[in-house]
Each structure stands twice: as C-alpha cells, then as structure tokens.
C-alpha cells in the first residue's frame, strides 16, 4: 500500500474496525515526519536565516546580504552564523511536527466537507486551505521559540545600539530572563504577527507544494512516486512561494520580537512604511529566498522519506 493510500484509510473507511487505529498511526507518522523535516531544514538554512534577521532588524547597519554575512563571520565566526540554532531546532521541530500532524488532520477535515473519497482527490487549492488552518496550531508552538532565536541572532547589534557590552547568553538563560521580567505573555510577543505570517503563508506553502507535485508527476505514476530530486524541487518552490507572499509580516514580527515592543502589528507596519518606505518591509528577502530553496527542499525530502519509513515500520 502506498503512503497516500495509508493516509487515506481513515477517510475511506479502510478495513472495518481499523479506522481509529489508522488515524492515530497517520497522526504519529506526520508528527515524526515533521520533526525530521524541521531538523533538516535548520541545519541547511540557519546561517542565512541569521543574515535575514539581522537585515530585517538593523537595516541601517546591513545594506546587503554579502556585507551582513561577511561581517558576521569576521566578527563572530561560524558560531555567529549559527547563533540561535538550539531555539531554531526547538522552534522548527515543534512547529513542523505540529504543522504536519495538524495538516494531515485538516486534509481529512477538508476532504470530509467536500465529500472527497480520500485526500489524494483534493485539489491544490483544497490542500492550501488545509495548510491555512493547520498553521494556526503550529503558530502557538513557534512563537515563543522563534522569539528567543531572533533575540539571540540580533544580540550583538542590540548591545551596540544601546552602548552596552554584549552579554554571552544562551537560550535557556534568555528564556528565564524573559519569564522573570515579562512573564508568560512576554514569550508570546509577536503572536498576532506570527498568525498573520503563518496562516496565509502556509496556504501558499502547501498549495505551491501540491501544485508543483501535480505538475511534475509523470504519466502513470502517483505524486508519491516522483522521486527525491522532484520532491526537493517542489519543496523549494513551496518555500519561495511562502516567503515572497508573507515577508512583510515576517519583518514586522522580527522587529516586535527583538525590540520587545507591545505596539500592535499594524501600528509597527505603518511606522516602518512612514519612516523607511515600502522596501524596508523586504529587507532580508534575498538571503531568505536563497536559504529557503535548499532548506525547504531538505524539509520535504526528510518528511516524505520519514513517512515512507514509518508506514513500512508500523504496518
């Protein structure tokens, strides 16, 4: 039985008496696949993610990607480019495990609403809709860990602007500081802008992925049989589609989280537009697009390979 057929068992009814068990198996498989995908994505894309955050948050310091990358490497070494890797891993594992588990559930929900026989009958638009709703749940896990990641990535520049000596601090100590000074709400600074970024972003993300898979599936084969190269290509397309669509919201989120701002998202966005112009909302887009293609390709390759392994292991 193919991966697609396995995922569809809980919709079609599968074998009598096994629907509930199959649903739990599918959810666990999606959870594990998302976790492995998150790990692969971080290690491939973290250096350019650091560059992205620095360019978004300190546009006057870093006018282009090359300058930001080379100065960070010169002053902080490879460690500086991988600043925030631990919270990034936590964020990506948490986000992607919840995201892909929720996506599988939402696919089945959309299929039920549309009276589709199984999830393979869903159009790219229907899959995009499932991704939109799944992102609500993943945003709740992503926001706190990404806040810590962004603060760690921008710590040297923040200390420079405040005329302070940069403190050597790790993710756990920083988390304790936030909790002590701001409490639980401080860990969810930027949640509204995270929702505004993630939900429409994953509409385009999963829509782009499924549309690419549909277009690249050879005649006589299923989407699960397109091979590793096409899977990476489809994943890369999905990642670029996501970031181009939602980058302004990501810039606003980064500014709010690094500055610890309590201002509403739209007020921060209007301030950026008024003081810095429209293009300030696209600072860091270059390294993001360059980073996201291999990183998201690695994510989806890890997801699909993990799904195949887990289905073979659990059956």
VEXBADREN-255510 format. One record per residue: residue in one letter; residue number from 1; y, x, z of N, C-alpha, C in turn. Coordinates in steps of 0.2 Angstrom, whole numbers, plus 2048, in hexadecimal, padded with zeros to 3 digits. Last residue first. Layout:
N
[drenti "A",NUM,[Y,X,Z],[Y,X,Z],[Y,X,Z]];
...
end
This chain:
315
[drenti "X",315,[7FB,811,831],[7F6,80C,82E],[7EF,80F,82F]];
[drenti "X",314,[803,81B,836],[802,815,83A],[7FD,810,837]];
[drenti "X",313,[803,825,82C],[801,826,833],[7FF,820,837]];
[drenti "X",312,[809,81F,821],[802,821,820],[7FF,823,827]];
[drenti "X",311,[815,81C,827],[811,816,824],[80A,818,823]];
[drenti "X",310,[81A,829,829],[819,824,82F],[814,81E,82C]];
[drenti "X",309,[81B,82E,81C],[817,831,821],[815,82C,826]];
[drenti "X",308,[825,825,816],[81E,826,813],[819,829,818]];
[drenti "X",307,[82F,828,81F],[82D,821,81E],[825,821,81C]];
[drenti "X",306,[832,835,81D],[830,833,823],[82D,82C,823]];
[drenti "X",305,[837,835,810],[830,838,811],[82E,836,818]];
[drenti "X",304,[842,82D,811],[83D,82A,80D],[836,82E,80E]];
[drenti "X",303,[84A,835,81A],[848,82E,81C],[842,82C,818]];
[drenti "X",302,[84B,841,813],[848,841,819],[846,83A,81B]];
[drenti "X",301,[853,83C,808],[84C,83F,807],[848,83F,80D]];
[drenti "X",300,[85E,837,80F],[85A,832,80C],[853,835,80A]];
[drenti "X",299,[863,844,813],[862,83E,818],[85D,83A,815]];
[drenti "X",298,[865,84B,808],[860,84E,80D],[85E,848,811]];
[drenti "X",297,[870,843,803],[869,844,7FF],[864,846,803]];
[drenti "X",296,[879,846,80C],[876,83F,80C],[870,83F,808]];
[drenti "X",295,[87B,853,80A],[879,851,811],[876,84A,810]];
[drenti "X",294,[87F,855,7FC],[879,858,7FF],[876,855,805]];
[drenti "X",293,[88B,84C,7FE],[886,84B,7F8],[87F,84E,7FB]];
[drenti "X",292,[893,84F,808],[88F,849,809],[88A,849,803]];
[drenti "X",291,[89B,85B,805],[896,85B,80A],[891,855,80A]];
[drenti "X",290,[8A3,857,7FB],[89E,85C,7FA],[899,85C,7FF]];
[drenti "X",289,[8AA,84C,802],[8A6,84B,7FC],[8A1,850,7FA]];
[drenti "X",288,[8B0,854,80C],[8AB,84E,80D],[8A7,84D,808]];
[drenti "X",287,[8B8,85D,805],[8B2,85F,809],[8AD,85A,80B]];
[drenti "X",286,[8C1,852,800],[8BE,857,7FC],[8B7,85A,7FF]];
[drenti "X",285,[8C7,84B,80B],[8C2,848,806],[8BE,84D,802]];
[drenti "X",284,[8D0,851,812],[8C9,852,814],[8C4,84F,810]];
[drenti "X",283,[8DC,843,812],[8DB,84A,814],[8D4,84C,816]];
[drenti "X",282,[8DE,837,80E],[8D9,83A,80B],[8D8,841,80C]];
[drenti "X",281,[8EA,833,815],[8E4,82F,817],[8DD,832,813]];
[drenti "X",280,[8F3,83A,80F],[8F1,83C,815],[8EB,839,817]];
[drenti "X",279,[8F7,833,804],[8F2,838,803],[8EF,83B,809]];
[drenti "X",278,[901,82A,808],[8FB,828,807],[8F5,82D,806]];
[drenti "X",277,[90B,832,815],[90A,82F,80F],[903,82E,80E]];
[drenti "X",276,[910,835,822],[90D,83A,81E],[90B,838,817]];
[drenti "X",275,[917,82A,828],[919,831,829],[916,836,825]];
[drenti "X",274,[911,81E,823],[918,81F,823],[91A,826,824]];
[drenti "X",273,[903,821,824],[906,81F,81D],[90E,820,81D]];
[drenti "X",272,[902,823,832],[900,828,82D],[903,827,826]];
[drenti "X",271,[906,816,836],[90A,81C,838],[909,822,834]];
[drenti "X",270,[8FC,80E,831],[903,80D,82F],[907,813,830]];
[drenti "X",269,[8F1,813,839],[8F1,814,832],[8F8,813,82F]];
[drenti "X",268,[8F6,810,846],[8F5,817,844],[8F5,818,83D]];
[drenti "X",267,[8F5,802,844],[8FC,805,846],[8FB,80C,844]];
[drenti "X",266,[8E8,7FF,842],[8ED,7FE,83D],[8F3,801,83E]];
[drenti "X",265,[8E2,803,84F],[8E0,806,848],[8E6,805,843]];
[drenti "X",264,[8ED,804,85D],[8E8,800,858],[8E8,804,852]];
[drenti "X",263,[8ED,812,868],[8F0,80D,864],[8EB,80A,85F]];
[drenti "X",262,[8E8,81B,871],[8E6,814,872],[8E9,80F,86D]];
[drenti "X",261,[8E1,82B,86C],[8E6,826,86C],[8E3,81F,86E]];
[drenti "X",260,[8DB,837,86D],[8DA,833,872],[8DF,82D,872]];
[drenti "X",259,[8DC,840,862],[8E2,83F,866],[8E1,83B,86C]];
[drenti "X",258,[8CF,83E,85D],[8D1,845,85F],[8D7,844,864]];
[drenti "X",257,[8CF,830,85A],[8CA,833,85F],[8CC,83A,861]];
[drenti "X",256,[8D9,82E,851],[8D9,82A,858],[8D5,82E,85D]];
[drenti "X",255,[8D5,836,847],[8DC,837,84A],[8DC,834,851]];
[drenti "X",254,[8C9,831,843],[8C9,838,845],[8D0,839,849]];
[drenti "X",253,[8CD,824,83F],[8C9,825,844],[8C9,82C,847]];
[drenti "X",252,[8D5,827,833],[8D8,824,839],[8D4,825,83F]];
[drenti "X",251,[8CB,82D,82B],[8D1,831,82D],[8D4,82E,834]];
[drenti "X",250,[8C3,822,829],[8C0,827,82D],[8C6,82C,82F]];
[drenti "X",249,[8CB,819,822],[8C9,817,829],[8C7,81D,82D]];
[drenti "X",248,[8CC,821,816],[8D2,820,81A],[8D0,81E,821]];
[drenti "X",247,[8BE,821,811],[8C1,827,814],[8C7,826,818]];
[drenti "X",246,[8B6,817,80B],[8B8,816,812],[8BC,81C,815]];
[drenti "X",245,[8B2,81A,7FE],[8B4,814,800],[8B8,813,807]];
[drenti "X",244,[8AE,827,7FF],[8B4,826,7FA],[8B7,81F,7FC]];
[drenti "X",243,[8A3,826,807],[8A9,82A,809],[8AF,828,805]];
[drenti "X",242,[89A,81E,7FF],[89C,81C,806],[8A3,81F,807]];
[drenti "X",241,[898,826,7F3],[89B,81F,7F3],[89D,81D,7FA]];
[drenti "X",240,[892,831,7F9],[899,832,7F6],[89C,82B,7F5]];
[drenti "X",239,[886,82C,7FD],[88A,82F,802],[891,82F,7FF]];
[drenti "X",238,[880,827,7F1],[881,822,7F7],[886,825,7FB]];
[drenti "X",237,[87E,833,7EB],[882,82E,7E8],[885,829,7ED]];
[drenti "X",236,[874,839,7F3],[87B,83C,7F2],[880,837,7EF]];
[drenti "X",235,[86A,830,7F1],[86D,831,7F8],[874,834,7F7]];
[drenti "X",234,[867,832,7E4],[869,82C,7E6],[86C,82C,7ED]];
[drenti "X",233,[863,840,7E5],[868,83E,7E1],[86B,837,7E3]];
[drenti "X",232,[858,83F,7ED],[85D,843,7EF],[864,841,7EB]];
[drenti "X",231,[850,837,7E4],[851,834,7EB],[858,838,7EE]];
[drenti "X",230,[84E,83F,7DA],[852,839,7D9],[854,836,7DF]];
[drenti "X",229,[846,849,7E0],[84C,84B,7DD],[851,845,7DC]];
[drenti "X",228,[83A,842,7E6],[83F,846,7EA],[846,847,7E7]];
[drenti "X",227,[836,832,7DE],[835,839,7DF],[83B,83C,7E3]];
[drenti "X",226,[835,825,7DB],[839,828,7D7],[839,830,7D8]];
[drenti "X",225,[82D,81B,7E2],[82A,820,7DE],[82E,824,7DA]];
[drenti "X",224,[834,811,7E7],[831,815,7EC],[82D,81B,7E8]];
[drenti "X",223,[837,809,7DD],[83C,80D,7DF],[83A,812,7E4]];
[drenti "X",222,[829,80A,7D1],[82D,807,7D6],[832,80B,7D9]];
[drenti "X",221,[826,80B,7BF],[825,80D,7C6],[82A,809,7CB]];
[drenti "X",220,[828,806,7B3],[821,806,7B5],[820,808,7BC]];
[drenti "X",219,[835,811,7AF],[832,80B,7AD],[82A,80B,7B0]];
[drenti "X",218,[83D,819,7BD],[83A,819,7B6],[836,812,7B5]];
[drenti "X",217,[84C,816,7C5],[845,815,7C6],[842,815,7BF]];
[drenti "X",216,[85A,817,7C5],[856,81D,7C4],[84F,81C,7C4]];
[drenti "X",215,[85F,80A,7C8],[860,80D,7C2],[85C,813,7C0]];
[drenti "X",214,[85A,809,7D5],[858,804,7D0],[859,807,7C9]];
[drenti "X",213,[860,813,7DC],[859,813,7DB],[857,80F,7D6]];
[drenti "X",212,[86E,80F,7DB],[86C,815,7D7],[864,815,7D7]];
[drenti "X",211,[86D,803,7E2],[86F,803,7DB],[86C,809,7D8]];
[drenti "X",210,[86A,809,7EF],[865,805,7EC],[866,804,7E4]];
[drenti "X",209,[876,811,7F1],[86F,814,7F1],[86A,80F,7ED]];
[drenti "X",208,[880,807,7F1],[880,80D,7EC],[879,810,7EB]];
[drenti "X",207,[87C,7FF,7FB],[87D,7FC,7F5],[87C,802,7EF]];
[drenti "X",206,[87D,808,806],[876,806,804],[877,802,7FD]];
[drenti "X",205,[88B,80B,804],[886,810,805],[87F,80E,803]];
[drenti "X",204,[893,7FF,804],[893,804,7FE],[88D,809,7FF]];
[drenti "X",203,[88F,7FC,812],[88E,7F7,80C],[88E,7FB,805]];
[drenti "X",202,[893,806,819],[88C,806,818],[88A,800,813]];
[drenti "X",201,[8A1,804,818],[89F,80A,816],[897,809,814]];
[drenti "X",200,[8A3,7F8,81F],[8A4,7F8,818],[8A1,7FE,815]];
[drenti "X",199,[89F,7FE,82C],[89C,7F8,829],[89D,7F7,821]];
[drenti "X",198,[8A6,80A,82F],[89F,80A,82E],[89C,804,82A]];
[drenti "X",197,[8B4,808,830],[8B1,80D,82B],[8AA,80B,82A]];
[drenti "X",196,[8B5,7FE,839],[8B9,7FD,833],[8B6,802,82D]];
[drenti "X",195,[8AE,803,844],[8AC,7FD,840],[8AF,7FC,839]];
[drenti "X",194,[8B7,80E,846],[8B0,80F,844],[8AD,809,841]];
[drenti "X",193,[8C2,807,84A],[8C3,80A,844],[8BC,80D,841]];
[drenti "X",192,[8BD,802,856],[8BF,7FD,851],[8C0,801,84A]];
[drenti "X",191,[8BB,80E,85D],[8B5,809,85B],[8B7,805,856]];
[drenti "X",190,[8C4,817,862],[8C3,817,85B],[8BD,812,859]];
[drenti "X",189,[8BB,81A,871],[8C2,81B,86E],[8C1,81B,866]];
[drenti "X",188,[8B1,81A,879],[8B1,815,873],[8B7,815,870]];
[drenti "X",187,[8B3,821,884],[8AD,824,87F],[8AD,81F,879]];
[drenti "X",186,[8BC,81A,88B],[8BE,820,888],[8B9,823,883]];
[drenti "X",185,[8B5,810,891],[8B9,80E,88B],[8BB,815,888]];
[drenti "X",184,[8AF,817,89C],[8AB,815,897],[8AF,814,891]];
[drenti "X",183,[8BC,823,8A1],[8B7,81E,8A2],[8B3,81C,89C]];
[drenti "X",182,[8C6,82C,8A1],[8C7,826,89D],[8C2,821,89E]];
[drenti "X",181,[8C3,837,8A9],[8CA,835,8A8],[8CB,82F,8A5]];
[drenti "X",180,[8B5,837,8A9],[8B8,838,8AF],[8C0,836,8AE]];
[drenti "X",179,[8B1,837,89C],[8AF,831,8A0],[8B3,831,8A7]];
[drenti "X",178,[8B7,843,897],[8B9,83C,894],[8B7,836,899]];
[drenti "X",177,[8AF,84C,89E],[8B6,84C,89F],[8B9,845,89D]];
[drenti "X",176,[8A2,849,89A],[8A4,848,8A1],[8AB,847,8A2]];
[drenti "X",175,[8A4,84E,88C],[8A2,847,88E],[8A4,845,895]];
[drenti "X",174,[8A6,85B,88F],[8AB,857,88C],[8AA,850,88D]];
[drenti "X",173,[89A,85F,893],[89F,860,898],[8A5,85B,895]];
[drenti "X",172,[892,85D,888],[890,859,88E],[896,859,893]];
[drenti "X",171,[897,865,87E],[897,85E,87D],[896,85A,884]];
[drenti "X",170,[8A1,873,885],[89B,870,882],[89C,868,882]];
[drenti "X",169,[8AE,87E,884],[8AB,878,887],[8A6,875,882]];
[drenti "X",168,[8BB,889,887],[8B4,888,884],[8B0,883,888]];
[drenti "X",167,[8CB,884,883],[8C6,884,888],[8BF,884,884]];
[drenti "X",166,[8D9,88E,87D],[8D3,889,87B],[8CD,88A,880]];
[drenti "X",165,[8E8,88D,885],[8E2,891,884],[8DC,88C,882]];
[drenti "X",164,[8F5,883,87E],[8F0,884,883],[8EB,889,881]];
[drenti "X",163,[8FE,87C,876],[900,883,878],[8FB,885,87E]];
[drenti "X",162,[8FB,871,86F],[8FD,870,875],[8FE,877,879]];
[drenti "X",161,[8F6,877,863],[8FC,873,863],[8FF,871,86A]];
[drenti "X",160,[8EB,87E,868],[8F0,882,864],[8F7,87D,864]];
[drenti "X",159,[8E2,874,86C],[8E5,879,871],[8EB,87C,86E]];
[drenti "X",158,[8E0,86E,85F],[8E3,86A,865],[8E6,86F,86A]];
[drenti "X",157,[8D9,878,859],[8DF,876,856],[8E3,872,85C]];
[drenti "X",156,[8CD,879,861],[8D2,87F,860],[8D9,87D,85E]];
[drenti "X",155,[8C8,86C,85F],[8CA,86F,866],[8CF,874,865]];
[drenti "X",154,[8C2,865,855],[8C9,866,855],[8CC,869,85B]];
[drenti "X",153,[8B4,864,859],[8B6,867,852],[8BD,869,852]];
[drenti "X",152,[8B5,85D,865],[8B3,864,865],[8B5,867,85F]];
[drenti "X",151,[8B9,850,860],[8BD,854,865],[8BB,85B,865]];
[drenti "X",150,[8AF,84D,858],[8B5,84E,855],[8BA,852,85A]];
[drenti "X",149,[8A4,84B,861],[8A4,850,85C],[8AB,852,859]];
[drenti "X",148,[8A9,841,869],[8A8,847,86C],[8A8,84D,867]];
[drenti "X",147,[8A9,837,85F],[8AF,838,863],[8AE,83F,866]];
[drenti "X",146,[89B,836,85D],[8A0,839,857],[8A7,83A,85B]];
[drenti "X",145,[896,830,868],[894,837,866],[899,83A,861]];
[drenti "X",144,[89D,823,868],[89E,828,86E],[89C,82F,86C]];
[drenti "X",143,[899,81D,85B],[8A0,81F,85D],[8A1,824,863]];
[drenti "X",142,[88B,81B,859],[88F,821,855],[895,822,859]];
[drenti "X",141,[887,80F,85F],[884,816,861],[888,81C,85E]];
[drenti "X",140,[88F,806,858],[88F,806,85F],[88C,80D,862]];
[drenti "X",139,[88B,808,84B],[892,80A,84D],[893,80A,854]];
[drenti "X",138,[87F,801,849],[87F,809,84A],[886,80B,84C]];
[drenti "X",137,[883,7F4,849],[87F,7F6,84F],[87F,7FE,84F]];
[drenti "X",136,[88A,7F3,83D],[88D,7F1,843],[88A,7F4,849]];
[drenti "X",135,[882,7F7,833],[886,7FC,835],[88A,7FA,83C]];
[drenti "X",134,[87B,7EC,830],[877,7F1,833],[87C,7F6,837]];
[drenti "X",133,[884,7E5,827],[882,7E2,82E],[87F,7E8,833]];
[drenti "X",132,[884,7EE,81C],[88A,7EC,81F],[889,7EA,827]];
[drenti "X",131,[876,7EE,818],[879,7F4,81B],[880,7F3,81F]];
[drenti "X",130,[875,7E1,813],[871,7E3,819],[874,7E9,81C]];
[drenti "X",129,[87E,7E2,808],[880,7DE,80D],[87C,7DF,814]];
[drenti "X",128,[877,7EB,800],[87D,7ED,803],[87F,7E9,809]];
[drenti "X",127,[86C,7E3,7FD],[86B,7E9,801],[871,7EB,804]];
[drenti "X",126,[873,7DA,7F5],[870,7D8,7FB],[86E,7DD,800]];
[drenti "X",125,[877,7E3,7EB],[87C,7E0,7EE],[879,7DD,7F5]];
[drenti "X",124,[86A,7E7,7E5],[86E,7EC,7E9],[874,7E9,7ED]];
[drenti "X",123,[85F,7D9,7EA],[863,7DD,7E5],[867,7E2,7E9]];
[drenti "X",122,[84E,7D8,7F0],[855,7D8,7F1],[859,7DC,7EC]];
[drenti "X",121,[841,7DA,7EE],[844,7D5,7E9],[84C,7D4,7EA]];
[drenti "X",120,[83D,7E2,7F8],[83D,7E5,7F1],[841,7E0,7EC]];
[drenti "X",119,[83B,7D9,803],[842,7DD,802],[842,7E1,7FB]];
[drenti "X",118,[834,7CA,7FC],[834,7D0,800],[83A,7D4,7FF]];
[drenti "X",117,[838,7BD,7F8],[832,7BE,7FA],[831,7C4,7FE]];
[drenti "X",116,[848,7B5,7FD],[844,7BA,7F9],[83D,7BB,7FC]];
[drenti "X",115,[850,7AC,803],[84A,7AA,801],[846,7AF,7FC]];
[drenti "X",114,[85C,7B1,808],[85C,7B0,801],[855,7AD,7FE]];
[drenti "X",113,[858,7B2,816],[85E,7AD,814],[85D,7AC,80C]];
[drenti "X",112,[84E,7BC,814],[84C,7B5,817],[852,7B0,815]];
[drenti "X",111,[856,7C7,810],[850,7C4,80C],[84E,7BD,80E]];
[drenti "X",110,[85E,7C9,81B],[861,7C7,815],[85C,7C4,810]];
[drenti "X",109,[853,7CC,824],[858,7C7,826],[85B,7C4,81F]];
[drenti "X",108,[84F,7D8,81E],[84A,7D2,81F],[84E,7CC,820]];
[drenti "X",107,[85A,7E0,820],[857,7DE,819],[853,7D8,819]];
[drenti "X",106,[85B,7E0,82D],[860,7DD,82A],[85E,7DB,823]];
[drenti "X",105,[850,7E9,830],[851,7E2,833],[855,7DE,82F]];
[drenti "X",104,[855,7F4,829],[84E,7F1,828],[84E,7EA,82A]];
[drenti "X",103,[861,7F7,830],[861,7F5,829],[85A,7F2,827]];
[drenti "X",102,[85C,7FA,83D],[860,7F4,83C],[860,7F2,835]];
[drenti "X",101,[856,807,83A],[852,801,83D],[856,7FB,83C]];
[drenti "X",100,[861,80D,834],[85C,80C,830],[857,807,833]];
[drenti "X",99,[86A,80D,840],[86C,80B,839],[866,809,835]];
[drenti "X",98,[863,814,84A],[865,80D,84B],[866,80A,844]];
[drenti "X",97,[861,820,844],[85C,81D,846],[85D,815,847]];
[drenti "X",96,[86F,823,841],[86A,822,83B],[864,81F,83E]];
[drenti "X",95,[875,825,84E],[877,820,849],[872,81E,844]];
[drenti "X",94,[86D,82E,854],[86E,828,857],[870,823,852]];
[drenti "X",93,[86E,839,84B],[867,836,84D],[868,82F,850]];
[drenti "X",92,[87C,83A,84B],[878,839,845],[871,836,846]];
[drenti "X",91,[87F,83D,859],[882,838,855],[87E,835,84F]];
[drenti "X",90,[877,848,85B],[876,842,85F],[879,83C,85C]];
[drenti "X",89,[87D,851,852],[875,84F,851],[874,849,855]];
[drenti "X",88,[88A,851,857],[888,84F,850],[881,84D,84F]];
[drenti "X",87,[888,857,863],[88A,850,863],[889,84D,85C]];
[drenti "X",86,[884,864,85D],[87F,860,862],[881,859,862]];
[drenti "X",85,[88E,868,855],[888,866,852],[883,862,857]];
[drenti "X",84,[89B,86C,859],[899,865,859],[893,863,856]];
[drenti "X",83,[89D,879,84D],[89F,876,853],[89D,86E,853]];
[drenti "X",82,[899,880,842],[894,87B,845],[896,878,84B]];
[drenti "X",81,[8A4,888,840],[8A2,883,83B],[89D,87E,83D]];
[drenti "X",80,[8A3,88F,84B],[8A9,88B,84B],[8A7,886,845]];
[drenti "X",79,[898,897,849],[898,892,84F],[89D,88D,84E]];
[drenti "X",78,[89C,8A0,83F],[897,89A,83D],[897,895,843]];
[drenti "X",77,[8AD,8A3,845],[8A6,8A5,842],[8A2,89E,840]];
[drenti "X",76,[8BA,8A1,848],[8B5,89E,84D],[8AE,8A0,84B]];
[drenti "X",75,[8C2,8A7,83F],[8C4,8A7,846],[8BF,8A5,84B]];
[drenti "X",74,[8BB,8A6,833],[8BE,8AD,835],[8C0,8AD,83C]];
[drenti "X",73,[8B8,899,832],[8B3,89E,832],[8B5,8A4,835]];
[drenti "X",72,[8C5,893,831],[8C0,891,837],[8BB,896,838]];
[drenti "X",71,[8C9,899,826],[8CD,89A,82C],[8C8,899,832]];
[drenti "X",70,[8C0,893,81C],[8C1,89B,81D],[8C4,89C,824]];
[drenti "X",69,[8C3,885,81D],[8BC,888,81E],[8BC,890,820]];
[drenti "X",68,[8D0,884,81B],[8CE,882,821],[8C7,885,822]];
[drenti "X",67,[8D1,889,80E],[8D5,88C,813],[8D2,88B,81A]];
[drenti "X",66,[8C9,880,807],[8C7,887,807],[8CA,88B,80D]];
[drenti "X",65,[8D0,874,808],[8C9,875,80B],[8C7,87C,80C]];
[drenti "X",64,[8E1,874,80C],[8DC,874,808],[8D5,876,80B]];
[drenti "X",63,[8EA,875,817],[8EC,871,811],[8E7,870,80C]];
[drenti "X",62,[8EB,874,827],[8E6,875,822],[8E8,871,81C]];
[drenti "X",61,[8F6,871,82F],[8F3,877,830],[8EE,879,82A]];
[drenti "X",60,[8F9,864,82C],[8FE,869,82B],[8FB,870,82C]];
[drenti "X",59,[8EE,85C,82F],[8EF,85D,828],[8F5,862,827]];
[drenti "X",58,[8E3,85A,83A],[8E9,85F,83A],[8EB,861,833]];
[drenti "X",57,[8DA,851,837],[8DE,850,83E],[8E4,855,83E]];
[drenti "X",56,[8D4,853,82B],[8D7,84D,82D],[8DB,84D,832]];
[drenti "X",55,[8D0,861,82C],[8D5,85F,827],[8D8,858,829]];
[drenti "X",54,[8C7,860,837],[8CD,864,838],[8D2,862,833]];
[drenti "X",53,[8BD,857,830],[8C1,855,836],[8C7,859,838]];
[drenti "X",52,[8B9,860,825],[8BC,859,824],[8C0,857,82A]];
[drenti "X",51,[8B3,86B,82C],[8B9,86C,828],[8BD,865,827]];
[drenti "X",50,[8A8,864,832],[8AE,867,836],[8B4,868,832]];
[drenti "X",49,[8A2,861,826],[8A4,85C,82A],[8A9,85E,82F]];
[drenti "X",48,[89E,86E,822],[8A3,86A,81E],[8A6,864,822]];
[drenti "X",47,[894,870,82C],[89A,875,82B],[8A0,871,827]];
[drenti "X",46,[88A,865,82B],[88F,866,830],[895,86B,82F]];
[drenti "X",45,[880,862,821],[887,861,81F],[88C,862,825]];
[drenti "X",44,[873,866,824],[876,868,81D],[87D,867,81D]];
[drenti "X",43,[872,862,831],[872,869,830],[874,86B,829]];
[drenti "X",42,[874,854,82F],[879,858,833],[878,85F,832]];
[drenti "X",41,[86A,84F,827],[870,84E,825],[875,853,829]];
[drenti "X",40,[85E,851,82F],[85F,855,829],[866,855,827]];
[drenti "X",39,[861,848,83A],[860,850,83B],[861,854,835]];
[drenti "X",38,[861,83C,833],[867,83E,836],[867,846,838]];
[drenti "X",37,[853,83B,82F],[859,83C,82A],[85F,83E,82D]];
[drenti "X",36,[84D,83A,83B],[84C,840,837],[851,841,831]];
[drenti "X",35,[852,82D,83E],[853,833,843],[852,839,83F]];
[drenti "X",34,[84E,825,834],[855,826,835],[856,82C,839]];
[drenti "X",33,[840,825,837],[843,828,830],[84A,829,831]];
[drenti "X",32,[83F,81F,843],[83D,826,842],[840,829,83C]];
[drenti "X",31,[844,812,83F],[847,816,845],[846,81D,844]];
[drenti "X",30,[83A,80E,836],[841,80F,834],[845,813,839]];
[drenti "X",29,[82F,80E,83E],[82F,812,839],[836,814,836]];
[drenti "X",28,[833,804,847],[831,80A,84A],[832,80F,844]];
[drenti "X",27,[833,7F9,83E],[839,7FB,842],[838,802,844]];
[drenti "X",26,[826,7F9,839],[82B,7FA,834],[831,7FC,838]];
[drenti "X",25,[81F,7F5,845],[81E,7FC,842],[823,7FD,83D]];
[drenti "X",24,[824,7E9,847],[826,7EE,84C],[824,7F5,849]];
[drenti "X",23,[81F,7E2,83C],[826,7E2,83D],[828,7E8,842]];
[drenti "X",22,[812,7E3,83E],[814,7E6,839],[81C,7E7,839]];
[drenti "X",21,[810,7DA,849],[80F,7E2,84A],[812,7E6,844]];
[drenti "X",20,[814,7CE,843],[818,7D1,849],[817,7D8,84A]];
[drenti "X",19,[80A,7CD,839],[811,7CD,838],[815,7D0,83D]];
[drenti "X",18,[7FC,7CB,83B],[7FF,7D2,83C],[806,7D2,83B]];
[drenti "X",17,[7F8,7BE,839],[7F7,7C1,840],[7FA,7C8,841]];
[drenti "X",16,[7F3,7C1,828],[7F4,7BC,82E],[7F3,7BF,835]];
[drenti "X",15,[7FC,7CD,820],[7F6,7CB,822],[7F7,7C6,828]];
[drenti "X",14,[80C,7C8,81A],[807,7CD,81A],[800,7CA,81C]];
[drenti "X",13,[817,7C1,81A],[812,7BE,81E],[80C,7C3,81F]];
[drenti "X",12,[822,7C6,813],[81D,7C2,80F],[818,7BF,813]];
[drenti "X",11,[828,7CD,81E],[82C,7C7,81A],[827,7C3,817]];
[drenti "X",10,[820,7D7,822],[822,7D2,827],[826,7CC,824]];
[drenti "X",9,[81D,7DE,817],[818,7DA,81A],[81A,7D5,81F]];
[drenti "X",8,[827,7E7,812],[827,7E0,810],[822,7DB,814]];
[drenti "X",7,[824,7F4,815],[82A,7F1,818],[82A,7E9,817]];
[drenti "X",6,[818,7F5,80D],[818,7F5,814],[81E,7F2,817]];
[drenti "X",5,[81E,7F5,800],[81A,7F0,802],[819,7EF,809]];
[drenti "X",4,[825,801,801],[829,7FB,800],[824,7F5,802]];
[drenti "X",3,[81B,80A,802],[820,80A,808],[823,803,807]];
[drenti "X",2,[80B,803,7FC],[811,807,7FB],[816,806,801]];
[drenti "X",1,[7FA,804,800],[800,800,800],[806,804,800]];
end
